[in-house]
Every structure is written in structure tokens, then in C-alpha cells.
Amino acid sequence: MSERIFSLASLTVLELSPPQMVEVAAQAGYSHVGLRLVPATPEERHFPLVTDADLRRQTLARLRDTGVRVLDVEILRLKPQTRIKDFEGVLAVGAEFAASELLVAGNDPDEARMTDNFAALCDLAVQYGLHPHLEFMPWTDARNLEQAVRVVENAGRSNGCVLVDAFHFDRSASRLEDLAKVAPARLRYAQLCDVAGPRPYDMQEILRQARNERRFPGDGDCDLPGLLKCLPDNLPLSLEIPTLQLLEQGVSALQRAQMALDKARALLARI
């Protein structure tokens, strides 16, 4: 059996530039990284890979030197005003980094239009060797697994996929029995973390936890063994585990990346 791919997600070490991130991933023992080409929020620190050719060159050099590869690029948002053609520059950079997966958020209350746009994005992404993954998040317009699967299936594109993130799976009250029914071809990677405590009633608090405070696998209350058993065997896992508290306590990016990987491996060894 081939060794499972573990990828270091940007959000885990958001303070690092892409070349630094590749370096840390290599030192910690990851085979892959995820690159954030478009910031998720206006506030976050952003390294403009799409527009900065020199930064791309440095990042590609670090990838070459370390042997680390790029799994996914993020994050495109499908909004009411979205014109898919405008994403072409991001897709081209994704292809330059030889990424195979593309993370997409649904921010359009009109599900039919979101579905049409997802289909159009899939058609454009084919040319770049990318598989768009609609990631459901409870505060977006693709709010749970059921809805994300519906959009992707209705779009009807073979490269269209659904991204399961353990945090959002838990906080959106998605169900394992529904996950077990998803066609394996729709699942090409997943995001792993753990989640502490019961689901908050306040969506702003859910959002705060998602962006700042997740737990390492096995350190929370999520049924991660149940989740992993419903996913295809040996599915690549992107470790997306922001831990702002540890960052503020002076725990280095390398230490946090290492903890994430050690805990993920320990969890899988137990299952």
C-alpha cells in the first residue's frame, strides 16, 4: 500500500511565507503543502504568489530543493457577481506549482447559479489539471455535506469534488451515514483537525474557532475514527489546524506543524 499523503495547510502556519512554509513542511516530514493563492479574509497576512513572480520563483526553488510537492491551492469563492474567467490567473499559478486540487467556497445564496458557476469552473480547471473541491462551511451558502454534494452532483463534472473538513463536518451537524454514501470519485483529499467541546449556538464563535482555535487530531471531541472510516482508504489528508493560542505562547511554526503530523499519525495508527 502506498504511504498516505500528509499535506501542511497554510492556515496551520499562516505567519510563514510560502518558501518558509515549504521548508517547515520538509523539516517536519510532510510530503506536500497547500498554498493559499487568494487570501480567505481581508485581515489575514497574505503573500501574493499570483502577482509576485519572484516569490513564485523562490517557492518553486524550495519545492525543488526539498522534494515537497503542492497538493492543493486555495481559496476561490463563488459569489453572485463571480465571473469564472477572472479565476484563470489563479488556475495558471496552481498549474505552475503542479497542484492537483483546488479549494472552493460557496458564497452565493442562489444555489442554481452557484451550481452553474461550479460547473463552469470545473470546465476551466480541466485545462490546468485541477479538481475543484466545494468545501462546505456552516456560515457559507454551501453549509453542510448534503448541500455540497447536491451542488457538485448537479454540476455533473467528472473533476468536481467535495471537500470534507473535520471541523466543518462537526460544526455543520453533517452525518457519517451521508458521508458513507458519497461516491469515492468525489473525494480526492480531506482536511483533518479535531474540535473541542459542543457546537456553539453563535455562528461568529464557530467562525472564530475555525480560523483561530482548532485541536490536533485526537485532542478534541470529534469522532475522527468514524469520519476516516467513511472516507476512501489512504485519502490524502491536509492538516489544517490553526492554534493561535500556541502561536501567542511562542510555539514555533515547525513545532506546531510537527505536533499536527505526529498526532495525525498516532490517530491513524490507533484506527
C-alpha positions in Angstrom: 0.0 0.0 0.0 1.4 3.4 -0.9 2.1 5.7 2.0 -0.6 8.2 2.9 0.0 11.7 1.8 0.0 14.4 4.6 -0.1 18.0 3.5 0.6 21.0 5.6 -2.2 23.5 5.1 -1.5 27.3 5.0 -3.8 28.1 7.9 -1.7 25.9 10.3 1.3 28.2 9.8 -0.3 31.3 8.3 2.6 33.5 9.6 5.1 31.9 7.2 5.9 33.0 3.7 5.4 30.2 1.1 9.2 29.4 0.8 9.4 29.2 4.7 6.3 27.0 4.7 7.8 24.5 2.3 11.0 24.5 4.4 9.0 23.8 7.6 6.9 21.1 5.9 10.1 19.3 4.8 11.7 19.5 8.2 8.5 18.2 9.9 8.2 15.3 7.5 5.3 16.3 5.2 5.4 15.2 1.6 3.0 18.0 0.4 1.8 21.6 1.2 -1.3 23.6 0.4 -0.7 27.1 -1.0 -3.0 30.0 -0.3 -3.0 31.9 -3.6 -6.0 34.1 -2.6 -6.5 35.3 1.0 -9.5 33.9 2.9 -10.1 37.2 4.7 -9.1 40.8 4.1 -7.3 40.9 7.5 -5.0 37.9 7.2 -1.4 38.3 6.4 -1.0 37.5 2.7 1.9 36.6 0.4 0.9 37.5 -3.2 2.1 34.4 -5.1 -0.2 35.2 -8.0 1.2 38.6 -8.7 4.8 38.3 -7.3 6.9 36.3 -9.9 10.0 36.5 -7.7 8.1 34.9 -4.7 6.9 32.2 -7.1 10.5 31.5 -8.2 11.7 31.3 -4.6 8.9 28.9 -3.7 9.4 26.7 -6.7 13.1 26.6 -5.8 12.4 25.5 -2.3 10.0 22.8 -3.6 12.7 21.5 -5.9 15.3 21.5 -3.2 13.2 19.7 -0.6 11.2 17.4 -2.8 8.0 18.7 -1.2 5.1 18.9 -3.6 1.9 21.0 -3.8 -1.4 19.2 -3.1 -3.9 22.0 -3.2 -4.3 25.7 -3.9 -6.9 28.0 -2.3 -9.3 29.8 -2.0 -11.7 30.7 -4.7 -15.2 32.0 -3.8 -18.3 31.5 -5.9 -20.2 34.8 -5.3 -23.3 36.2 -7.1 -21.1 38.5 -9.2 -18.4 35.9 -9.9 -17.1 35.7 -13.5 -15.3 32.3 -13.8 -12.9 33.7 -16.5 -11.4 36.0 -13.8 -10.1 33.0 -12.0 -7.8 32.0 -14.9 -4.7 33.6 -13.5 -5.1 31.7 -10.2 -5.6 28.4 -12.0 -2.5 29.1 -14.1 -0.4 29.6 -11.0 -1.9 26.4 -9.5 -0.8 24.5 -12.6 2.7 26.2 -12.4 3.0 24.6 -8.9 1.7 21.3 -10.2 -1.2 21.3 -7.7 -3.9 18.8 -8.4 -6.6 20.1 -6.1 -8.4 23.4 -5.9 -10.3 24.6 -2.8 -13.6 26.5 -3.5 -16.1 28.2 -1.1 -19.7 28.8 -2.0 -20.8 32.3 -1.2 -23.9 32.6 -3.3 -27.4 32.2 -1.9 -28.8 31.3 -5.3 -27.9 27.6 -5.4 -28.7 27.2 -9.1 -26.3 29.9 -10.1 -23.6 28.6 -7.7 -24.1 25.2 -9.3 -23.7 26.7 -12.8 -20.6 28.6 -11.7 -19.1 25.5 -10.2 -19.7 23.6 -13.4 -18.0 26.4 -15.4 -15.1 26.4 -13.0 -14.6 22.7 -13.4 -14.6 23.1 -17.2 -11.9 25.8 -17.0 -9.9 23.9 -14.4 -9.6 20.8 -16.6 -7.2 22.6 -18.8 -4.9 23.2 -15.8 -5.1 19.7 -14.4 -7.1 20.9 -11.3 -10.0 19.3 -9.5 -12.2 21.9 -7.9 -13.5 20.9 -4.4 -16.5 22.6 -2.9 -15.8 23.0 0.8 -18.9 23.2 2.9 -18.8 25.5 5.9 -21.8 26.3 8.1 -21.5 30.1 7.7 -21.4 29.9 3.8 -24.1 29.1 1.2 -22.7 25.6 0.9 -23.4 25.0 4.6 -23.2 21.2 5.0 -22.2 18.0 3.4 -25.6 17.3 1.9 -25.8 20.7 0.1 -22.2 20.5 -1.2 -22.8 17.0 -2.6 -26.0 18.2 -4.2 -24.2 21.2 -5.9 -21.3 19.0 -7.1 -23.6 16.2 -8.4 -25.9 18.7 -10.1 -22.9 20.4 -11.8 -22.2 17.0 -13.3 -18.5 17.4 -14.0 -16.1 14.4 -13.6 -13.4 16.7 -12.0 -15.9 18.2 -9.5 -15.3 17.2 -5.9 -16.5 17.8 -2.3 -14.0 18.8 0.4 -14.7 17.3 3.9 -13.0 19.3 6.7 -13.4 17.6 10.1 -14.1 21.0 11.7 -16.9 21.9 9.4 -18.3 18.4 9.3 -18.8 18.6 13.1 -20.0 22.2 13.3 -22.5 21.8 10.4 -24.0 18.7 12.0 -23.3 16.7 8.9 -23.8 12.9 9.3 -21.5 10.0 8.9 -24.2 7.9 7.2 -24.4 10.6 4.5 -20.7 10.7 4.1 -20.5 6.9 3.6 -22.8 7.3 0.6 -20.7 9.9 -1.3 -19.2 8.5 -4.5 -15.4 7.9 -3.8 -14.5 9.7 -7.0 -15.9 12.9 -5.4 -13.4 12.8 -2.6 -9.8 13.3 -3.6 -8.5 14.7 -0.3 -9.8 15.8 3.1 -8.8 18.3 5.8 -8.1 16.9 9.3 -8.2 18.5 12.7 -10.1 18.0 15.9 -12.8 20.1 17.5 -13.2 20.9 21.2 -16.5 21.0 23.0 -20.1 21.1 21.9 -21.3 23.1 18.9 -21.7 26.8 19.9 -25.0 28.4 19.1 -23.3 31.6 17.9 -22.1 31.4 14.3 -19.5 34.1 15.0 -18.0 31.9 17.7 -17.9 28.9 15.3 -16.1 31.1 12.8 -13.6 32.3 15.4 -12.8 28.7 16.4 -12.5 27.7 12.7 -9.9 30.4 11.9 -8.0 30.5 15.2 -8.5 27.6 17.6 -8.7 24.0 16.4 -7.3 21.0 18.1 -4.7 18.5 16.9 -6.2 15.1 15.9 -7.1 13.1 19.0 -7.1 16.1 21.3 -10.8 17.0 20.9 -14.3 15.6 20.8 -14.8 14.8 17.2 -15.4 11.2 16.0 -12.4 11.2 13.8 -12.1 7.4 13.6 -15.8 7.3 12.4 -15.0 10.1 9.9 -11.9 8.5 8.5 -13.7 5.1 8.1 -16.3 6.8 5.8 -13.6 8.3 3.6 -11.8 6.3 0.8 -8.8 4.3 2.0 -5.5 6.2 2.1 -7.1 9.5 1.1 -4.6 12.4 1.2 -5.0 14.4 4.4 -4.4 18.2 4.6 -3.7 19.1 8.2 -5.5 22.4 8.7 -5.1 23.2 12.4 -4.8 26.9 13.4 -3.8 27.2 17.0 -3.5 30.9 17.7 -3.0 30.3 21.4 0.1 28.2 20.9 1.4 30.8 18.4 1.0 33.5 21.0 2.7 31.3 23.6 5.8 31.3 21.3 5.4 27.7 20.0 7.2 27.8 16.6 5.6 27.0 13.3 7.9 24.0 13.0 6.8 22.7 16.4 3.1 23.2 15.6 3.5 21.5 12.2 5.3 18.6 13.8 2.7 18.2 16.6 -0.1 18.2 13.9 1.7 15.4 11.9 2.6 13.3 15.0 -0.9 13.4 16.3 -2.4 12.6 12.9 -0.1 9.6 12.5 -0.8 8.4 16.0 -4.6 8.6 15.4 -4.3 6.6 12.2 -2.1 4.0 13.9 -4.9 3.6 16.5 -7.7 3.1 14.0 
